[in-house]
Amino acid sequence: MVASFGRLRMLLLVVAITLLAAPVLSLSAQDASPEADGSLLGALGLPVLEITVTPDGVERPTEIVAGPQLLVIHNQIEGPLTSTFAVLPDGITDEQYLEAASSEGPLPDWLGDAVIAGGLDQDPGTTASAIIDLAPGTWSVVLTSDGAEVAEPVLQLTAAGEVPDGATDSIPTDLVVNLGEYVFDFPDTVPAGPQIWQVTNSHTVPHHLILFGADRLYTADEITCGLAALFMGTPPAEDGFVPAAFVLGTSLISGGVSTWIEADLEPGYYVAICFLPDPGGEDPHAFMGMVDSFEVTA
């Protein structure tokens, strides 16, 4: 069984077998807007795309300047909020996009032809941020919640103007995380503390990065064996990894797309997993080898 675009983190916490393919997970939420709280992303001086979601509607611009944006979303509804930004393939409507984002089942085949720049997933009453890169054109923004009604679930946003070559080159990056052909390329060790990560999908199908805390380094076999037991509802092997301590994640991003997130990891061990299947498929990329484990050092 495959899950919707929604809250994989919550599904993991209740050990649900429907967690196999939720493409959007949350970045670390913040209590204040990033430009005001001294965060690394907020200090970059990028154009700010600010969206406030309330029980009555959505406050947001309808047109922005194309290029890299500091996405800032204030979630003021009573439930968690998931957002994704996409340029849809010809013939695919916003209603089809919303249906795909809201329903359980395999990811639709057309999702592989969409350009999805990322988005956020956040708890009620929080502000979250990431850098997304919006090419000129019309973007469809889908807002969904597992716990509350969203008054305006589909938005249209126009990114206008030309984007100069190298527009994202000025974004300082402490770590480049490549999402490759069913692999992550984390180094063996990562320094602790605040960092900006550039997460780039160099493959041809959508991926995401979901990071969990761990008690030690795990092999790929130990990770996938633990996940297989979880999905089957059977007790995991003694050496199998069971996801529990969610740390951070990225939204679904298409092939050739990058997003930038702020990570602030404590020393210790971590496990990265991609739970997505290929569009039209059911097997999570984790079972194709898209898992990794690394140590964060002081």
C-alpha positions as CSV (number, residue, x, y, z in Angstrom):
1,M,0.0,0.0,0.0
2,V,1.2,3.5,-0.8
3,A,0.6,6.7,1.2
4,S,-0.4,10.1,0.0
5,F,1.7,13.3,-0.3
6,G,0.9,13.8,3.4
7,R,2.6,13.3,6.8
8,L,5.0,10.4,6.5
9,R,6.6,11.5,9.8
10,M,3.3,11.0,11.7
11,L,2.7,7.6,9.9
12,L,6.2,6.5,11.0
13,L,5.5,7.5,14.6
14,V,2.4,5.3,14.7
15,V,4.2,2.5,12.8
16,A,1.7,2.5,9.9
17,I,2.3,0.3,6.9
18,T,0.9,3.0,4.6
19,L,4.1,5.1,4.9
20,L,5.7,3.7,1.8
21,A,5.6,6.7,-0.5
22,A,4.8,10.1,1.1
23,P,6.9,12.6,-0.9
24,V,6.8,15.5,1.5
25,L,8.3,15.8,4.9
26,S,8.9,18.7,7.1
27,L,11.9,20.9,7.5
28,S,12.7,21.9,11.1
29,A,9.9,24.4,12.1
30,Q,10.8,27.8,13.5
31,D,8.7,30.1,15.8
32,A,9.7,33.3,14.0
33,S,10.3,34.3,10.4
34,P,13.8,33.4,9.3
35,E,14.7,37.0,8.3
36,A,14.1,38.0,11.8
37,D,15.6,35.2,13.9
38,G,19.2,35.2,12.7
39,S,18.9,32.0,10.7
40,L,21.5,31.3,8.0
41,L,18.9,31.2,5.3
42,G,17.3,34.5,6.4
43,A,20.7,36.2,6.4
44,L,21.2,35.7,2.6
45,G,19.1,38.6,1.5
46,L,17.2,36.6,-1.1
47,P,13.7,37.6,-2.3
48,V,11.2,36.4,0.3
49,L,8.1,34.4,-0.8
50,E,5.9,34.7,2.2
51,I,2.7,32.8,2.6
52,T,0.3,32.8,5.5
53,V,-2.3,30.1,5.7
54,T,-5.3,30.9,8.0
55,P,-8.6,29.1,8.6
56,D,-10.3,31.8,6.4
57,G,-7.9,31.8,3.4
58,V,-4.3,32.4,2.2
59,E,-2.3,35.6,2.3
60,R,0.3,35.5,-0.5
61,P,1.5,37.3,-3.6
62,T,0.2,36.3,-7.0
63,E,3.4,37.3,-8.8
64,I,7.0,37.1,-7.8
65,V,10.4,37.6,-9.5
66,A,11.6,34.4,-11.0
67,G,14.7,32.7,-9.5
68,P,15.8,31.5,-6.0
69,Q,13.4,32.5,-3.3
70,L,13.4,32.2,0.5
71,L,10.1,30.4,1.0
72,V,8.5,31.3,4.3
73,I,5.2,29.8,5.3
74,H,3.2,30.6,8.4
75,N,0.8,27.8,9.3
76,Q,-2.0,29.3,11.3
77,I,-4.5,26.5,10.8
78,E,-5.2,23.8,13.4
79,G,-3.6,21.0,11.5
80,P,-0.3,20.2,9.9
81,L,0.3,21.8,6.5
82,T,2.0,20.4,3.4
83,S,2.9,22.6,0.5
84,T,4.4,21.7,-2.9
85,F,5.3,23.9,-5.9
86,A,5.0,22.4,-9.3
87,V,4.9,23.2,-13.0
88,L,2.5,20.6,-14.3
89,P,2.8,18.7,-17.6
90,D,0.5,19.8,-20.5
91,G,-3.0,18.4,-20.0
92,I,-2.7,18.0,-16.2
93,T,-5.0,20.2,-14.2
94,D,-4.6,21.6,-10.7
95,E,-7.5,19.4,-9.7
96,Q,-5.6,16.3,-10.8
97,Y,-2.5,17.6,-8.9
98,L,-4.6,18.2,-5.7
99,E,-6.2,14.7,-6.1
100,A,-2.7,13.1,-6.4
101,A,-1.5,15.1,-3.3
102,S,-4.6,14.2,-1.2
103,S,-5.2,10.5,-2.0
104,E,-3.6,7.2,-1.2
105,G,-2.3,5.1,-4.1
106,P,0.7,4.9,-6.4
107,L,2.2,8.2,-7.5
108,P,0.7,9.0,-10.9
109,D,2.9,8.4,-14.0
110,W,2.7,12.1,-15.0
111,L,4.4,13.1,-11.8
112,G,7.7,12.2,-13.5
113,D,7.1,14.8,-16.1
114,A,6.2,17.6,-13.7
115,V,8.8,20.1,-12.4
116,I,8.5,20.1,-8.6
117,A,10.7,22.6,-6.9
118,G,9.9,21.5,-3.3
119,G,7.9,23.0,-0.6
120,L,7.4,22.5,3.1
121,D,5.6,20.3,5.6
122,Q,5.0,21.8,9.0
123,D,3.2,21.6,12.3
124,P,0.3,23.8,13.3
125,G,1.2,27.3,14.6
126,T,4.7,27.2,13.1
127,T,6.8,29.0,10.5
128,A,9.1,27.0,8.3
129,S,11.5,28.0,5.5
130,A,13.6,26.7,2.7
131,I,15.1,28.1,-0.5
132,I,13.4,27.0,-3.7
133,D,14.3,28.0,-7.2
134,L,11.3,29.0,-9.4
135,A,11.8,29.3,-13.1
136,P,9.8,31.8,-15.1
137,G,6.2,30.6,-15.7
138,T,3.0,29.6,-13.8
139,W,3.5,27.5,-10.7
140,S,0.7,25.5,-9.1
141,V,0.9,25.5,-5.3
142,V,-1.0,22.7,-3.5
143,L,-1.8,23.1,0.2
144,T,-3.0,20.0,2.1
145,S,-3.6,19.1,5.7
146,D,-4.3,15.8,7.5
147,G,-5.9,17.6,10.4
148,A,-7.8,20.7,9.2
149,E,-9.6,22.0,6.2
150,V,-7.6,24.3,3.9
151,A,-9.8,27.1,2.6
152,E,-7.7,27.6,-0.6
153,P,-6.0,24.2,-1.4
154,V,-4.7,25.2,-4.9
155,L,-3.0,28.5,-5.7
156,Q,-1.6,29.9,-8.9
157,L,1.7,31.8,-8.7
158,T,3.4,33.6,-11.6
159,A,7.2,33.8,-11.6
160,A,8.1,36.7,-13.9
161,G,11.3,37.9,-15.5
162,E,14.5,36.4,-16.7
163,V,16.8,34.5,-14.3
164,P,20.5,35.3,-14.9
165,D,22.9,32.5,-15.3
166,G,24.4,31.4,-12.0
167,A,21.6,33.0,-9.9
168,T,22.0,30.3,-7.3
169,D,25.8,30.3,-7.3
170,S,25.9,32.9,-4.5
171,I,24.0,30.7,-2.1
172,P,26.7,29.5,0.4
173,T,26.7,25.8,0.9
174,D,28.3,23.8,3.7
175,L,27.3,20.4,2.3
176,V,26.0,19.3,-1.1
177,V,23.8,16.2,-0.8
178,N,23.3,14.4,-4.1
179,L,20.2,12.3,-4.6
180,G,21.5,10.0,-7.3
181,E,20.3,6.9,-9.0
182,Y,18.8,5.3,-5.9
183,V,21.7,6.4,-3.8
184,F,22.7,9.2,-1.4
185,D,26.2,10.4,-1.3
186,F,26.7,11.6,2.3
187,P,30.3,11.8,3.5
188,D,31.2,9.4,6.4
189,T,31.3,12.3,8.8
190,V,29.5,15.7,8.9
191,P,30.4,18.6,11.3
192,A,27.8,19.4,14.0
193,G,26.1,22.8,14.2
194,P,24.2,25.2,11.9
195,Q,24.8,24.6,8.2
196,I,23.2,25.2,4.8
197,W,22.7,22.0,2.8
198,Q,22.1,22.0,-0.9
199,V,20.0,19.0,-1.8
200,T,20.2,18.2,-5.5
201,N,18.4,15.5,-7.4
202,S,20.7,14.3,-10.2
203,H,18.5,11.4,-11.1
204,T,15.6,11.2,-13.6
205,V,12.8,10.4,-11.1
206,P,11.6,12.4,-8.0
207,H,13.4,11.8,-4.7
208,H,13.4,13.2,-1.2
209,L,15.7,13.1,1.8
210,I,14.3,12.0,5.2
211,L,16.7,12.0,8.1
212,F,16.4,10.1,11.4
213,G,18.5,9.9,14.5
214,A,20.2,6.6,15.2
215,D,22.1,4.9,18.0
216,R,25.0,3.8,15.8
217,L,26.1,3.5,12.2
218,Y,23.9,1.1,10.2
219,T,24.6,-0.9,7.0
220,A,22.2,-0.7,4.1
221,D,21.1,-4.2,4.8
222,E,20.3,-3.4,8.4
223,I,18.3,-0.4,7.4
224,T,16.2,-2.1,4.7
225,C,15.7,-5.2,6.9
226,G,14.3,-3.0,9.6
227,L,12.0,-1.2,7.2
228,A,10.8,-4.4,5.6
229,A,9.8,-5.7,9.1
230,L,8.0,-2.4,9.8
231,F,6.1,-2.5,6.6
232,M,5.1,-6.2,7.1
233,G,4.1,-5.6,10.7
234,T,6.5,-8.1,12.0
235,P,9.1,-7.6,14.8
236,P,12.4,-6.3,13.4
237,A,15.6,-8.2,13.7
238,E,17.7,-7.3,16.6
239,D,20.2,-5.4,14.4
240,G,17.6,-3.9,12.1
241,F,17.0,-0.1,12.0
242,V,13.6,1.2,13.0
243,P,12.8,4.8,12.1
244,A,11.7,6.8,15.2
245,A,13.6,10.0,15.8
246,F,12.6,12.2,12.9
247,V,15.2,15.0,12.4
248,L,14.6,16.8,9.2
249,G,13.6,16.2,5.6
250,T,13.1,17.8,2.2
251,S,10.0,17.9,0.0
252,L,9.8,15.8,-3.1
253,I,12.1,17.3,-5.8
254,S,12.2,16.5,-9.5
255,G,15.3,15.4,-11.4
256,G,17.6,18.3,-12.0
257,V,16.1,20.3,-9.2
258,S,17.9,21.7,-6.0
259,T,16.5,22.9,-2.7
260,W,18.4,24.5,0.2
261,I,17.7,23.7,3.8
262,E,19.2,24.7,7.1
263,A,20.4,21.8,9.3
264,D,21.6,22.1,12.9
265,L,22.6,18.6,13.9
266,E,23.9,17.4,17.3
267,P,26.9,15.0,17.4
268,G,25.7,11.5,16.9
269,Y,24.6,9.0,14.3
270,Y,22.0,9.5,11.5
271,V,20.2,7.5,8.9
272,A,18.9,8.9,5.5
273,I,16.1,7.2,3.7
274,C,14.1,7.9,0.5
275,F,10.6,6.4,0.8
276,L,9.4,7.4,-2.7
277,P,8.6,4.9,-5.4
278,D,9.0,5.6,-9.1
279,P,5.9,7.3,-10.6
280,G,3.5,4.4,-11.3
281,G,5.4,2.0,-9.1
282,E,5.1,0.8,-5.6
283,D,8.6,-0.3,-4.4
284,P,10.2,2.5,-2.2
285,H,13.6,3.6,-3.4
286,A,15.0,2.6,0.0
287,F,14.6,-1.1,-1.1
288,M,16.6,-0.2,-4.2
289,G,19.5,0.9,-2.1
290,M,18.6,4.6,-1.4
291,V,19.6,4.6,2.2
292,D,22.7,5.9,4.0
293,S,24.2,6.3,7.5
294,F,26.7,8.8,8.7
295,E,28.2,10.3,11.9
296,V,28.0,13.9,13.0
297,T,31.1,15.0,14.9
298,A,31.7,17.9,17.2
